[in-house]
Amino acid sequence: MTSGTAKYIVVGGGIAGVTCVEQLASQNTVDDILLLTPYPLIKAVTNFRQVSRTLEEFVVEERNAETLKRVGPRVRVIQAAVAKLDSEAHEVHTADGRCFGYGKLCICSGATPKLLAKGNPFVLGIRDTDSVQELQKRLVGSRRIVVAGNGGIALELVHEVRDCEVIWAIKDPSIGTSYFDSAAAEFFLPSLGKSSSPGASGPSRRTKYTTSPGSTAAMGKLVEGMSGSALGPDWQENLQMQGANLTLAEDGGLLVDDHMTTSIPDVYAAGDVCSVAWTRTAHWFQMRLWTQARQMGAYAARCMVADSVGESVDLDFCFELFAHITRFFGYKVVLLGRYNGQGLGSDYELLLRCTPGVEYVKLVMQCGRVVGALFVGETDLEETFENLILNQMDLSAFGESLLDPCIEIEDYFD
């Protein structure tokens, strides 16, 4: 028995799902929009700022799911876990026995973190606010913890934990390999052990960070059909795709084309749960981050509306250049294009500039053109080099002087 129908149904209350609902509501005020989430809280984007053409900054805030109704008169929120999809009948079934019919469905269910020794009471996977709060409880009275992992969450965690010995176990030769090369990692090493509390100027007296070579054990098994790890709700544990064959990417994500559609008609996917299958531009690649989740959610909504009325929509400009802003160890970090030479083989060269404790600047050059950049610190170079990557100007004549601190390069190319 059908409990209700909606022209658009979105599964997932993370950044991708919430952004998708908001974009649908901004484009459509006559059709019903339904968000299905098993949790009472959703992830919302606040303090959004467009830094440049592709770079954007925002804060992720948890809100009561019911507040999402304010974005449009036809928006509804149902707190329920999805148990089954019947694509032939265009129905979504929830774990509590309800059934909802849809015209267009977007799966934004996030990804599952890879855990060591799942079920062990001494092993905690950091994936959402609840798990962070649980960690805070366990830290009280703890004298030593082990952090296993080398991604963004681990980088933030080892900097935040104080008054406790932290043994950081990584399988890579340097820290933060998803974001930095070994040279950039060296820039951050002096920050290990420094307190992140306001006003602190030196090492925390009882904090000790230990790194050692070697590899970690296999970190658990991903839920079938899902991929990656992210700090967000992991609803896909209750999501079973039934009624049609889904083609899956090698990383386990749901393959989507340039309209964010899966192999099933009228079923879309966005955010960490999906893997892009379109022909990518020279300077963009997928990396499961908050930034891309927001962009994909908004673009999926535009595609859903356009497909509903038979209109075309071009691939969003945000997919022209990989661009991300974050902070590690108190430093502003900007990543642009192929910032680590991803996919370039050995056919590139690096230009570096480093002032210890202040800034680290890296340009990835290919045939005299900038194809990637990494900026650590308040360099104010991101917009200039974003433009240089996009327009592919030949800079061979500048050579190493391109990063000469005595040259106001941003004014020269203004």
N, C-alpha and C positions, 0 to 999 in steps of 0.2 A: 504493500500500500504506500502510495506516494505521500510524503509529509509536506511537500511543497515543491514549487518549481521556480527557476530563475533563469533569465536570459544568460546571465554570466555567473558562474560559480568559481571562486578562488579557494584553493586548499592551502592553508599555511598562513600563520600570523607573524612571520618574520619580515624582514625588510622588503624582500621581493614581493611577497603576498600583499602586504599593506600598501606598498607603493602601487601595485597593480590595481587594487580596489580604488585608491584615491584617483588614479588616472582614469579609470573607467567612469567614476562618478563625475569627474570634470568634463568628460566628453558626452555623457549620457544621463539625462534626468528623467527618462520615461520608462526605462527597462529596469527590472529588478536585478540587484547585484547582491550576491550572498557570499560571505566569508565563512568557511568552516575551519575551526581551530579547536583542539582539545584543551587549550589552556585559557585561563581567564585574562592573561596579559598578552599584549602584542608589542612588537618592536616598531617604533615610529621614528621618522627622521625629523629632527628639529635643528634650528639655527643653520639652515642651509645657506651656503654661500658659493656662488660660482666664481672660482678664483681666476679661471681663464677659459678658453674655448672648451677644453676637455677636463681640466682639473676642477674638482669640487670638494668642499669641506662641509661636514655636517656632524651632528651629534646624534647618537642612537639612544633613544629614551624608551623605557618600558611604560606602557599605559594600560589602563583597563580596556579590554577589548570592546566594551560597549561604547567607548568614546568614538570609535570609528564610524558609528551611525551619523555623526555630525557632518561628515564630508558630503553627504548627499541624501535626499529624501527617500530614495529607493534602496538604500544600503541596509542589509540585515546581517547580523552576526549570530552564528549558531555555535555554541560550545559543544563540540563532539568530535571524536576521532574517526577518521575515515577508515573503513574496513575493506571496502570492495568498490571497484569501478565496473559498471556494465556499459561498455561503450556502444554496443548495438542499441540498447534501449535509451542511451543518453541519460543514465542514472548513476548517482553516487550513493552508496550505502554506508551508513555510519555504524559504529560498534554498538550503539544503544538501540539498533533496530530500525532507525528511521531511513527514509529514502528520499532523495531530492533529484528532480529532473533538471537538466541543463540544456542550454543552447550551445554555449561555449564554456569550456572548462580549462582553467589554468592551474597546474600543479606547481606549487612553490613550497614544497615540504622540507626544504633544506637537506642537510647531509648528516651522516652519523659519524661521530668521532671514533677513531681507532683506539681501543682500550687495551692496556696490559692487564692480563689476568682478570677478565670480566667476572664480576661477582665476588671478588676478594674484598673484604671489608676495609682493608688497608690501602686499596687502590681506588683513586677517585679520578674520573674523567671530567675535565673542565669544559663545559659546552654551553652553559646558560647561567642565568643569574642564580638559580637555585643551587647549582653545583658550586658556584663561587661562594655563596653564603655558607654552604656546608664546609668548604675548605676553611673559611674564617673560623668556624666553630672548632674544627679539628686542630687548627694552629694554636689555639689557646693551650698553653702548657707543653707544647711540642718544642723539642730542642733541635730536631733535625728532620728535614724532609728531602725526598728525592724527586726531582722534576725530570720526567722523561719526555723528550720532544724538542724540536728545534724550530718550530714555526712561530708565528706572530704572538700567539697566546703565551708560549713559553718565554719569549723575549720580554713580554710585559710582566709576567709573573715573577721571574727572578729579580726584576728590578723593584718590585713592590713589596716582596716579603722582607720583613725586618725582625731583628731579635731572634733569629733562628738560623741554624746552619743549613745552607741549601746546597745539595749535591746535584749538579746539573748533568744528566747523562744524555749525550747526543751521539749519533752514529756518523756525523760528518766531521771533516777535519777542522771546521771553523763554525762559529755561531751564526745563526740567521741566514743559512745558505739559500733560503727561498727569496731573500731580499738583497743579500750582500755577497760580494766576492770576498776572498780572504783578506785583501787589503783593507776593505771597508770594515770588516769584522775587527781588525786590529785597532781601528779608530775607536770602536765602542768598548774594547776590553777594559780600559781604565775606569769605565763607569760601573763595572761590576763591583758590588760591595758598597757603592755609595748609596746613601739613604735617599729615597724619593720624597720624604716628608718636607713640607714647606719650611724654608729657612735653614735646612740642614746644609752644612758646608763640608762635611767630611764623612769618612766611612762610619757606618753604624758599628758601634763598639762590639756587638756580639754577632754580627752577620758575617758569614763566611761562605764564599762561592767556590765550588770545586769543579773543575772540568778535567776530563781525562780521555785519552784516545780509546777507540773500540766501538762496538756497535751495540744497539739495543736489540732486544728480542722482538719477534714479530708482534705487532701491536693489535692483535685481535682480528676479527673477520668482519668486513663490512656487511651490512644488511644487503641482501641480494637486490640489485637494481639501483642502488644508491652509491654515492661516491664522496670522496674528500672528507674534510672535517672543518667545522666552523662553530663559532660561539653562537648558538641559537637553538631553538626548539627542534627536537628530533622526532617529528611526528611520523616520518616514513616507517617507523617500527610498526605502525598500525595500518600501513597502506599496502594493499595487495592489488596489483594490476591484473584484472581478469577480463575476459571477453574478446581479446584481440592480442596479436603478437606485437610487442614493443621491441623495437630494435634498440639495443643498448650500445653505448660507446664502450671502448676498451677500459675506461676508468670506472665503468659502472653507472655513469650518468645517463639520463634520458636524452637521446639525440634530438636536437631541434634544428630546423632549417632557418633561413633568414627571415621567417615570419614567426619564429619561436614555436612552430608547430611540431608535434611529435609525429610518429608514424601512424597514429590513430586520428582520423578526421575529427575536427572540432576540439581536440585536446592539445593544449599548449603547456609549456613548462618554462620556468624562469628561476634564476638564482642558482644556488649550489647544487640543486637536484639535477640540473641539465648540463649537457655538453654540446657545444656548438658544432654544427656540421657544415656550415656554409664556408665558402672560400674566403679566408681571412685576409685582411689588408696587411701590408708589409710591416706595420708598426703596432699591431694589436694582437694580443693573445689572451686566452681566458685564464683567469686566476681567481679562485673563489674568495672574493673579498666583499665587504659591505658595499663598496662603491659599485661594483658590477652587479650586485644583487638589486640595488636600487635602479640602476639603468635598465637592466633586463626586465624588471617588473613593469616599469613605465612603458617600455617599448612593446612588451607583450600585450599590454592593455590596448595600445594604439592599433596593433595588428588585429586583435580580436574585434574591435569596433569596425575597422576598415573591412575586414573579411565578411563581417555580418551584412554590410551594405554594398558589397561588391566593389569596393574602391581599392586602389593600390596604395602602398606605403613604402617609401624608400628606407633602406637600412639606416638606422640612426647614426648621426655623425660621431657619437661617442665611441663607436666601434672602429673609428679611423686610427686612434692612437691609444695605446695603453697608458693610463695616467692615474696615479694614486698618491694621496697625501696621508701620512700617518705620523706617529711619534714613537720613538724608541729611546729609552734611557734619558728622557727629557729633551731629546733633540727632534726638531722637525725633520721629517724624511720625505722627499719627493722622488717618485719613480716615474720615468717616462720611457715609452717605447721599449726597445730591446735592451733594457738597462743592465742586464747581465750577459748580453750577447746571445740571448736565447735564439736557437735556430740558425745561428750564423756560422756554425762550425768554427774554423780558425781564420776565416776571411774577414778580420776586423782588427782594429788597433784601439788602444785606450789612451786617453789624455787624462792626467790626474793632477789634482791640486789639494793639498791637505795642510791645514793648520791645526795641530793637535789640540783637542779640547774646544775647538771653535767651529771648524767646518771641514767637510770632506766633499770634494767635487769630482765626479767621474763622467767623462764623455765617451761613448762608444761610437767610433768613426768607421765608415766603410766607403772606400773610393772617394775620400775627401768630404763626405757628407755625414751629418750627425744622424744616427739611427737609434740612439738610446742615451739616457742620462740618469745619474743618481746624484741627488743633492742632499747633504746632511748639514743641518744648521740653517741659520737665517741668511741664505745666500742671495735671495731675490733674483735668481737666474731662471726660474722655472718657465715663466711666460716667454722669455726670449728664446730659449732652446726648444720649447714646445713648437713655436713658429718655425724654427730652423729645421726641426724634424719633419714637420708637415709640408713645408715648401721645398725641402731637399736641395737647398742652395749649396753649390760647390764651394767649400771653404778651404780648399787645398792651399791657397796662397797664404793663409794665416798660420798654418802649422801649429806649433806648440804655443804660440802667442795667443791663441784663442782663449786660453785660460790665464793669461797674464793678469795678476791682480792690479797692476798699474793701468790697465786698459778698461774703460767703462764699456764693456761689450754690449750691455743692454741698451745703452744710448746709441752705440754705433749702428745697431740693427733695428732701432726703433722705427 
